[in-house]
């Protein structure tokens, strides 16, 4: 029931927050405020339900050290997507025609903040934690990464290749960021930094979603293998490569810190049964 209550709480907050953010999509500055507020309330709700159901402090979203951890993740996410765009630009597949919409970028800031926070709470905060308790870190990482990638199949212009790319570059990397820190702030920062850079700064598609224009007036064209096609640069081989490299770095750090959970043995799970006449 711990899992059920936490899952339902995060899903409810995500649904309500998403509806509120969508309702003000025509007003970028209002969307910035509503999206940011939705992100904050989602964290508060998650902390509350974890404390109530697990009878422990919700250390994974504790305020101590949250700002620097969030900042580090944000820098990693922005740097990663910027590296993808630099490679596309150098190859002649990404062009910039000037500034587009600073107000649009502000609205996307709020939208992506709410999306990044609720998805991290759901996939890393709830799903991964509970699966890891029963299967160990590596199996849980693989399974939840595949689920995370599969969830993007419902997006516009989605494809199996794009969903697999998301599973590898994002599902694995974001989970590895959580395992290395055992807190949600770094993966939230990476997730938000990546998505906001993609939409709010470089004005590209995000996981098949054609978002409003962000800061730059840009266009992407070229081989699907490199650009990701209609799915956006997240389906690019560059994104997969950088995601795998960062995943390896986080998992190495997790191993060094002794934060990997081994697979539980069956004889430790099931107690012997004694028949009493």
Protein Blocks (a to p, Z undefined) as FASTA:
>chain_A
ZZmmmmmmmmmmmmmmmmmmmmmmmmmklmmmmmmmmmmmmmmmmmmmmmmmnopacfkl
cfghklmmmmmmmmmmmmmmmmmmmmmmmnopaccebjfblmlmmmmmmmmmmmmmmmmm
mmmmmmmmmmmmmnojmlmmmmmmmmmmmmmmmpghiafklmmmmmmmmmmmmmmmmmmn
opaklmmmmmmmmmmmmmmmnopaeehiacdddfbccddeddfklnopmnojklpmklmm
mmmmmmmmmmmmmmmnopaccdddfklmpccddddZZ
